[in-house]
Amino acid sequence: MWKMHLWLATAALVLGSGERAIAAPPGYVETTVALNAPPVGLAFGDNGVLYALEGAEFGNNQAVLRTLFPDGTYGSSVTVAGDDPENFFSSAIGYDPITDRVLITDNTGDGRLYAVDSAGARDTIATAIAGITGVAVRSTGEIFVSTAPFGDAGEVRVVDRITGASTAVLENLGFGAGIAFDADGDLVVLDANMSAPYDGRVQRLPIDETPAGLAYGAAVPLVSGTQAAAGLAIDREGDVFITGNGGLFALDGEPLDDLTFSSNGSAGQFSTAIAFDAGMSAFEPFAGPDGGRLAFMADFGFQQEDSFVTIITPARPEDFNSDGVVGAEDLVAWSASFGAGAAERQQGDADADGDVDGRDFLDWQRAVNEVALPASNSLAVPEPAAFGTIAAAIVPIAWQTRRRR
């Protein structure tokens, strides 16, 4: 399980827009990708492609589905029109690996579920799902949706791909109902108390595969009283991340509690859409880019609506200040802590052996030569060859200082 002290980084990552800053825990890099409108739904597809649904304005039934590649470049975008001629109220999307299409919820009217391919062709998979909110596809191919009908209890329903008929498998939900599957194929559900919209709870619905089909057990409570109650994502190790009032949270501790993972510090922040793309390694601090990507809509509150996607990835072990670049500032951090014992990764302990020494410098040096350093308007970053000159000056002084102790 994901274990670390969660605290806000002292040096926040400044957004490209220059409007404000968002803090992420040490060991993670936080970046943003601009959109033309706030993303109401996010989903990762095959090969790490991120789909973002830009919400339709009130009185308009057309939304835009954008594709974003792992390198940060934009792919194609298609316009998706809802069945209702006047509005399109979507609150979630999901990727369907069975048909290589994006599933989109639309709670306009009686509630509908659409499937859209890369060319923009749209099919209506199901109708008459009142208050449809979340959608997720199990590894065995079944489509699940959650509902939050106004004035009534919500449900989790499984949808027949052929007929569009849906059957309730979990009842008595409140508002929201973000859903995602864990590695065991069980469904994890986040919803909010109807009488207290910021009072969330997370529960797990056990699912077994039998010759007769899927069998559902009794829901298991995981945590209640969370301040976040909007979206939910699960990494490859089973760690649960939730969004809602106050930003992005990770469930951790015994008993479980929602701990701040990313927040912009605004009292009115309300994070919504969230998706996780598993990498080859764990989503842990300083695990490197193979640790996966967590994408979320950071603020869809009354005071601010972000027209971009925020993406968090583990920093490289040699990126001590977690700014996404292995460069001169990391060498400064290493030199300042040289010789320290019981050191943290952000102090310059690249190899995680508990101290800051010459081996960590060699790891940093190799990483500098491997990483292309982007240009910066605010900092003159030396070329990789120049780092050798800096290192040549720092290392002898550091070692001499250590010998005199």
Secondary structure by P-SEA (a helix, b strand, c coil): ccccccccccbbbbcccccbbbbbcccbbbbbbbccccccbbbbcccbbbbbbccccccccbbbbbbbcccccccbbbbbbcccccbbbbccccccccccbbbbbbcccccbbbbbcccccccccccccccccbbbbcccbbbbbbbbcccbbbbbbbbcccccbbbbcccccccccccccccccbbbbbbbccccccbbbbbbbbbbbcccccccccccccccccccccbbbbcccbbbbbbccccbbbbbccccccccccccccccbbbcbbbbbbcccccccccccccbbbbbbccccccccccbbbbbbbcccccccccccccaaaaaaaaaaccccccccccccccccccccaaaaaaaaaaaaacbbbbbcccccccaaaaaaaaaacaaaaaaaaaac
